[in-house]
Protein backbone atom coordinates (compact mmCIF):
# COMPACT_ATOMS: atom_id res chain seq x y z
CA UNK A 1 0.00 0.00 0.00
CA UNK A 2 2.35 2.75 -1.17
CA UNK A 3 1.63 6.46 -1.11
CA UNK A 4 3.07 6.74 -4.62
CA UNK A 5 1.86 5.68 -8.05
CA UNK A 6 2.87 6.33 -11.67
CA UNK A 7 0.67 7.76 -14.41
CA UNK A 8 2.80 7.13 -17.51
CA UNK A 9 5.97 9.14 -16.66
CA UNK A 10 4.26 11.25 -13.98
CA UNK A 11 4.79 10.49 -10.28
CA UNK A 12 1.78 10.94 -7.98
CA UNK A 13 2.13 11.29 -4.20
CA UNK A 14 -1.31 10.78 -2.67
CA UNK A 15 -0.96 12.94 0.50
CA UNK A 16 0.39 15.86 -1.53
CA UNK A 17 -2.61 16.06 -3.86
CA UNK A 18 -5.33 18.59 -3.13
CA UNK A 19 -8.86 17.39 -2.47
CA UNK A 20 -10.20 18.26 -5.91
CA UNK A 21 -7.35 16.61 -7.79
CA UNK A 22 -7.64 13.49 -5.63
CA UNK A 23 -11.39 13.17 -6.22
CA UNK A 24 -10.88 13.66 -9.96
CA UNK A 25 -8.16 10.99 -10.00
CA UNK A 26 -10.41 8.47 -8.25
CA UNK A 27 -13.19 9.17 -10.74
CA UNK A 28 -10.93 8.86 -13.78
CA UNK A 29 -9.40 5.59 -12.59
CA UNK A 30 -12.84 4.19 -11.78
CA UNK A 31 -14.17 5.05 -15.28
CA UNK A 32 -11.01 3.80 -16.99
CA UNK A 33 -10.07 7.22 -18.35
CA UNK A 34 -6.53 6.84 -16.98
CA UNK A 35 -4.45 3.93 -15.70
CA UNK A 36 -2.02 3.91 -12.79
CA UNK A 37 0.90 1.63 -12.01
CA UNK A 38 2.06 0.69 -8.52
CA UNK A 39 5.84 1.11 -7.94
CA UNK A 40 6.51 -2.20 -6.20
CA UNK A 41 5.70 -4.45 -9.16
CA UNK A 42 4.35 -2.25 -11.95
CA UNK A 43 0.83 -3.70 -11.72
CA UNK A 44 -2.35 -1.70 -12.15
CA UNK A 45 -3.51 0.13 -9.03
CA UNK A 46 -6.22 2.48 -7.86
CA UNK A 47 -6.46 5.34 -5.31
CA UNK A 48 -7.94 4.44 -1.94
CA UNK A 49 -8.37 5.86 1.57
CA UNK A 50 -7.42 3.68 4.56
CA UNK A 51 -9.47 3.18 7.72
CA UNK A 52 -7.20 5.79 9.37
CA UNK A 53 -8.00 8.32 6.64
CA UNK A 54 -4.69 7.97 4.76
CA UNK A 55 -4.74 8.43 1.00
CA UNK A 56 -2.74 5.70 -0.76
CA UNK A 57 -2.69 3.35 -3.72
CA UNK A 58 -3.58 -0.34 -3.80
CA UNK A 59 -3.25 -3.23 -6.28
CA UNK A 60 -6.31 -3.71 -8.46
CA UNK A 61 -5.88 -7.46 -8.29
CA UNK A 62 -3.86 -9.86 -6.23
CA UNK A 63 -0.85 -10.98 -8.21
CA UNK A 64 2.74 -12.16 -7.89
CA UNK A 65 3.90 -9.04 -6.00
CA UNK A 66 6.19 -10.07 -3.13
CA UNK A 67 6.37 -6.69 -1.37
CA UNK A 68 5.41 -7.01 2.28
CA UNK A 69 2.24 -5.02 3.07
CA UNK A 70 2.52 -2.08 5.46
CA UNK A 71 0.44 -1.52 8.56
CA UNK A 72 -2.12 1.27 8.53
CA UNK A 73 -0.08 3.07 11.21
CA UNK A 74 3.11 2.92 9.13
CA UNK A 75 1.23 4.30 6.15
CA UNK A 76 -0.27 7.16 8.17
CA UNK A 77 3.07 8.17 9.68
CA UNK A 78 4.70 8.28 6.23
CA UNK A 79 1.83 10.44 5.01
CA UNK A 80 2.24 12.91 7.89
CA UNK A 81 6.01 13.06 7.43
CA UNK A 82 5.84 13.81 3.71
CA UNK A 83 3.33 16.60 4.43
CA UNK A 84 5.73 18.02 7.03
CA UNK A 85 8.55 17.97 4.49
CA UNK A 86 6.40 19.98 2.10
CA UNK A 87 5.49 22.40 4.89
CA UNK A 88 9.24 23.02 5.39
CA UNK A 89 9.66 23.91 1.71
CA UNK A 90 11.53 20.76 0.70
CA UNK A 91 10.81 18.54 -2.29
CA UNK A 92 9.63 15.22 -0.92
CA UNK A 93 8.87 11.79 -2.33
CA UNK A 94 7.82 8.52 -0.73
CA UNK A 95 9.15 4.99 -1.24
CA UNK A 96 12.42 6.09 -2.86
CA UNK A 97 15.07 3.47 -3.69
CA UNK A 98 18.78 4.26 -3.93
CA UNK A 99 21.93 2.17 -4.04
CA UNK A 100 21.42 -0.41 -1.28
CA UNK A 101 18.78 1.67 0.54
CA UNK A 102 15.10 2.48 0.33
CA UNK A 103 13.62 5.44 2.19
CA UNK A 104 10.04 5.72 3.39
CA UNK A 105 10.24 9.46 2.71
CA UNK A 106 13.11 11.28 1.02
CA UNK A 107 13.34 15.07 1.30
CA UNK A 108 15.57 17.00 -1.10
CA UNK A 109 16.72 20.62 -1.23
CA UNK A 110 19.83 22.31 -2.66
CA UNK A 111 21.70 19.05 -3.05
CA UNK A 112 20.90 17.79 0.46
CA UNK A 113 18.98 14.56 0.93
CA UNK A 114 17.33 13.50 4.19
CA UNK A 115 15.63 10.13 4.53
CA UNK A 116 12.91 9.54 7.12
CA UNK A 117 12.58 5.87 8.01
CA UNK A 118 9.54 4.65 9.94
CA UNK A 119 10.43 1.42 11.74
CA UNK A 120 7.19 -0.07 12.99
CA UNK A 121 8.48 -3.62 13.53
CA UNK A 122 11.32 -4.45 15.93
CA UNK A 123 14.85 -3.97 14.60
CA UNK A 124 18.19 -4.76 16.23
CA UNK A 125 20.90 -2.21 16.88
CA UNK A 126 23.19 -4.01 14.42
CA UNK A 127 20.61 -3.82 11.63
CA UNK A 128 19.93 -0.15 12.41
CA UNK A 129 23.61 0.75 12.26
CA UNK A 130 24.04 -1.27 9.06
CA UNK A 131 21.17 0.50 7.33
CA UNK A 132 22.30 3.90 8.63
CA UNK A 133 25.77 3.25 7.17
CA UNK A 134 24.17 2.53 3.80
CA UNK A 135 22.43 5.90 3.90
CA UNK A 136 25.68 7.62 4.84
CA UNK A 137 27.58 5.88 2.03
CA UNK A 138 25.00 7.25 -0.39
CA UNK A 139 25.35 10.79 0.94
CA UNK A 140 21.94 10.62 2.62
CA UNK A 141 21.20 11.78 6.18
CA UNK A 142 19.01 9.12 7.81
CA UNK A 143 16.43 9.92 10.50
CA UNK A 144 14.65 7.08 12.32
CA UNK A 145 11.18 6.98 13.82
CA UNK A 146 10.96 3.89 15.99
CA UNK A 147 7.92 2.26 17.48
CA UNK A 148 10.32 0.08 19.52
CA UNK A 149 13.80 1.43 20.16
CA UNK A 150 16.69 -1.04 19.83
CA UNK A 151 17.55 -1.56 23.50
CA UNK A 152 21.23 -0.67 23.12
CA UNK A 153 20.67 2.45 21.00
CA UNK A 154 21.84 5.55 22.85
CA UNK A 155 21.08 9.13 21.79
CA UNK A 156 23.75 10.23 19.32
CA UNK A 157 24.34 12.51 16.37
CA UNK A 158 25.36 9.63 14.11
CA UNK A 159 21.90 8.01 14.20
CA UNK A 160 19.07 10.49 14.80
CA UNK A 161 16.36 8.37 16.41
CA UNK A 162 13.00 9.31 17.88
CA UNK A 163 10.11 7.43 19.42
CA UNK A 164 6.81 7.46 17.54
CA UNK A 165 3.58 6.71 19.40
CA UNK A 166 -0.08 6.49 18.41
CA UNK A 167 -2.59 8.41 20.50
CA UNK A 168 -5.91 6.97 21.64
CA UNK A 169 -7.54 8.48 18.57
CA UNK A 170 -4.81 6.83 16.45
CA UNK A 171 -2.81 9.90 15.52
CA UNK A 172 1.02 9.67 15.34
CA UNK A 173 3.03 11.70 17.82
CA UNK A 174 6.81 11.97 18.13
CA UNK A 175 7.93 11.70 21.74
CA UNK A 176 10.75 14.11 22.63
CA UNK A 177 11.50 12.62 26.06
CA UNK A 178 15.26 12.28 26.47
CA UNK A 179 15.15 8.49 26.73
CA UNK A 180 11.86 8.04 24.93
CA UNK A 181 10.47 4.54 25.19
CA UNK A 182 13.11 3.55 27.78
CA UNK A 183 11.73 6.08 30.24
CA UNK A 184 8.39 4.31 30.11
CA UNK A 185 10.04 0.91 30.57
CA UNK A 186 11.72 2.27 33.72
CA UNK A 187 8.37 3.41 35.10
CA UNK A 188 8.63 7.10 34.21
CA UNK A 189 6.29 9.25 32.17
CA UNK A 190 6.96 10.50 28.66
CA UNK A 191 4.46 13.05 27.42
CA UNK A 192 6.56 15.68 25.64
CA UNK A 193 5.29 15.17 22.10
CA UNK A 194 4.68 16.87 18.77
CA UNK A 195 2.79 15.62 15.74
CA UNK A 196 4.67 13.60 13.12
CA UNK A 197 3.96 16.34 10.58
CA UNK A 198 5.31 19.09 12.84
CA UNK A 199 8.33 16.94 13.65
CA UNK A 200 9.35 16.55 9.99
CA UNK A 201 8.88 20.27 9.35
CA UNK A 202 10.86 21.21 12.46
CA UNK A 203 13.69 18.79 11.72
CA UNK A 204 14.11 20.17 8.21
CA UNK A 205 13.94 23.82 9.24
CA UNK A 206 16.78 23.33 11.74
CA UNK A 207 14.76 23.28 14.96
CA UNK A 208 16.63 20.15 16.14
CA UNK A 209 20.29 19.71 16.98
CA UNK A 210 22.18 17.18 19.06
CA UNK A 211 23.49 18.35 22.45
CA UNK A 212 25.56 16.49 25.04
CA UNK A 213 24.29 18.60 27.96
CA UNK A 214 20.83 19.76 28.98
CA UNK A 215 20.18 23.13 30.62
CA UNK A 216 17.60 24.37 33.07
CA UNK A 217 15.75 27.66 32.95
CA UNK A 218 17.20 30.35 35.23
CA UNK A 219 13.82 31.04 36.85
CA UNK A 220 12.95 28.05 39.03
CA UNK A 221 9.57 27.48 40.68
CA UNK A 222 9.75 25.36 43.84
CA UNK A 223 6.49 24.36 45.57
CA UNK A 224 6.73 24.90 49.35
CA UNK A 225 4.47 23.39 51.99
CA UNK A 226 3.88 23.89 55.73
CA UNK A 227 2.91 20.97 57.98
CA UNK A 228 1.97 20.66 61.63
CA UNK A 229 4.77 19.64 64.01
CA UNK A 230 5.29 19.18 67.77
CA UNK A 231 8.45 20.44 69.42
CA UNK A 232 10.56 17.52 70.66
CA UNK A 233 11.68 19.63 73.65
CA UNK A 234 8.62 21.52 74.98
CA UNK A 235 5.91 19.66 73.00
CA UNK A 236 4.42 22.96 71.80
CA UNK A 237 2.39 22.75 68.58
CA UNK A 238 4.02 24.56 65.67
CA UNK A 239 4.77 24.26 61.95
CA UNK A 240 7.77 23.50 59.74
CA UNK A 241 8.21 24.05 56.00
CA UNK A 242 9.98 22.26 53.17
CA UNK A 243 9.69 21.86 49.42
CA UNK A 244 6.77 19.82 48.10
CA UNK A 245 7.41 16.13 48.81
CA UNK A 246 5.50 15.10 45.69
CA UNK A 247 7.85 17.17 43.56
CA UNK A 248 10.80 14.81 43.94
CA UNK A 249 11.95 15.19 40.34
CA UNK A 250 13.45 18.51 41.38
CA UNK A 251 14.94 20.85 38.81
CA UNK A 252 13.73 20.30 35.25
CA UNK A 253 15.53 20.93 31.99
CA UNK A 254 14.23 23.44 29.47
CA UNK A 255 12.51 20.48 27.84
CA UNK A 256 10.79 19.41 31.06
CA UNK A 257 13.03 16.42 31.88
CA UNK A 258 14.29 15.75 35.43
CA UNK A 259 17.77 17.28 35.54
CA UNK A 260 18.97 17.57 39.14
CA UNK A 261 17.75 17.79 42.70
CA UNK A 262 17.05 21.28 43.96
CA UNK A 263 19.92 20.87 46.40
CA UNK A 264 22.36 20.05 43.58
CA UNK A 265 21.19 23.03 41.54
CA UNK A 266 21.18 25.56 44.39
CA UNK A 267 24.21 24.26 46.29
CA UNK A 268 22.06 24.04 49.43
CA UNK A 269 18.69 22.81 50.58
CA UNK A 270 15.92 24.99 49.12
CA UNK A 271 14.67 25.64 52.66
CA UNK A 272 17.98 27.43 53.40
CA UNK A 273 18.13 29.53 50.25
CA UNK A 274 18.01 33.31 50.94
CA UNK A 275 15.41 34.01 48.24
CA UNK A 276 13.11 31.30 49.57
CA UNK A 277 13.56 32.36 53.20
CA UNK A 278 12.54 35.88 52.23
CA UNK A 279 9.45 34.57 50.48
CA UNK A 280 8.58 32.37 53.48
CA UNK A 281 8.62 35.49 55.67
CA UNK A 282 6.40 37.32 53.20
CA UNK A 283 3.98 34.39 53.10
CA UNK A 284 3.79 34.30 56.92
CA UNK A 285 2.56 37.89 56.85
CA UNK A 286 -0.08 37.13 54.21
CA UNK A 287 -3.70 36.18 55.01
CA UNK A 288 -2.99 32.59 53.92
CA UNK A 289 -0.02 32.26 56.28
CA UNK A 290 -1.19 34.38 59.21
CA UNK A 291 -2.03 31.39 61.42
CA UNK A 292 1.29 29.60 61.00
CA UNK A 293 3.54 29.08 64.03
CA UNK A 294 7.01 28.93 62.50
CA UNK A 295 10.19 29.51 64.48
CA UNK A 296 13.06 31.80 63.58
CA UNK A 297 15.49 30.64 60.90
CA UNK A 298 18.99 31.06 62.29
CA UNK A 299 22.20 29.23 63.14
CA UNK A 300 21.77 26.78 66.01
CA UNK A 301 24.16 24.27 67.53
CA UNK A 302 23.43 20.60 66.83
CA UNK A 303 24.86 18.10 69.30
CA UNK A 304 24.32 15.36 66.74
CA UNK A 305 26.32 17.20 64.06
CA UNK A 306 28.77 18.79 66.51
CA UNK A 307 28.44 22.17 64.83
CA UNK A 308 26.10 25.06 64.08
CA UNK A 309 24.05 25.31 60.93
CA UNK A 310 21.10 27.29 59.60
CA UNK A 311 17.99 25.63 60.95
CA UNK A 312 14.34 25.89 61.78
CA UNK A 313 13.34 25.87 65.43
CA UNK A 314 10.57 25.97 67.96
CA UNK A 315 8.71 29.31 68.12
CA UNK A 316 8.25 28.74 71.90
CA UNK A 317 11.52 27.37 73.31
CA UNK A 318 13.86 27.87 70.31
CA UNK A 319 14.92 24.19 70.28
CA UNK A 320 16.63 23.22 67.05
CA UNK A 321 14.60 21.25 64.54
CA UNK A 322 17.30 19.22 62.82
CA UNK A 323 17.32 18.80 59.07
CA UNK A 324 17.26 15.03 59.40
CA UNK A 325 13.95 14.97 61.28
CA UNK A 326 12.25 17.52 59.05
CA UNK A 327 13.39 16.16 55.73
CA UNK A 328 13.76 12.43 56.35
CA UNK A 329 11.27 11.35 59.00
CA UNK A 330 8.15 9.99 57.21
CA UNK A 331 5.83 11.28 59.94
CA UNK A 332 6.92 14.79 59.00
CA UNK A 333 7.26 14.91 55.23
CA UNK A 334 4.19 12.74 54.62
CA UNK A 335 1.99 14.90 56.84
CA UNK A 336 -0.85 16.76 55.10
CA UNK A 337 -0.02 20.33 54.15
CA UNK A 338 -1.80 23.07 56.09
CA UNK A 339 -0.56 25.79 53.70
CA UNK A 340 1.48 26.02 50.51
CA UNK A 341 2.89 28.52 48.04
CA UNK A 342 5.24 28.56 45.04
CA UNK A 343 8.66 30.01 45.76
CA UNK A 344 10.69 31.52 42.93
CA UNK A 345 14.49 31.23 42.79
CA UNK A 346 16.61 32.96 40.16
CA UNK A 347 19.80 31.14 39.17
CA UNK A 348 22.79 33.21 38.06
CA UNK A 349 23.15 30.89 35.07
CA UNK A 350 21.31 27.78 33.83
CA UNK A 351 22.15 24.56 35.61
CA UNK A 352 23.86 22.12 33.25
CA UNK A 353 23.96 18.33 33.44
CA UNK A 354 25.26 15.61 31.14
CA UNK A 355 22.22 14.42 29.20
CA UNK A 356 22.85 13.60 25.52
CA UNK A 357 19.70 14.45 23.61
CA UNK A 358 18.17 15.83 20.44
CA UNK A 359 17.42 19.39 21.43
CA UNK A 360 14.21 20.86 20.04
CA UNK A 361 13.67 24.62 19.98
CA UNK A 362 11.79 26.53 17.31
CA UNK A 363 13.83 29.64 18.21
CA UNK A 364 17.06 27.58 17.95
CA UNK A 365 18.12 28.50 21.50
CA UNK A 366 19.63 25.06 21.97
CA UNK A 367 21.14 23.74 25.19
CA UNK A 368 24.57 23.41 23.56
CA UNK A 369 24.63 27.03 22.37
CA UNK A 370 24.61 28.63 25.84
Buried (B, 14 or more C-beta within 10 A) or exposed (E): BBBBBBBEEEEBBBBBBEEEEBEBBBEBBEEEEEBBBBBBEEBBBBBBEBEBEBBBBBBBEEEEEEEEEBBBBBBBBBBBBBBBBBBBEBEBBBBBEBEEBEBBBBBBBEEEBBBBBBBBEEBEBEEBBEBBBBBBEBEBBBBBBBBEBBEEBEBEEEBBBBBBBBEEEEBBBBBBBBBBBBBBEEEEEBEBBBBBBBBBBBBBBEBBBBBBBBBBBEEBEBBBBBBBBEBEBEEBEBBBBBBBBEBEBBBBBBBEBBBBBBBEBBEBBBBBBEBBBEBBEEBBEEEEBEEBBBBEBEEBEBEEEEEEEBBBBBBBBBBBBBBEBBBEEEEBBEBEBEBBBEBEBEBEEBBBBEBBBBBBBEEEEBBBEE
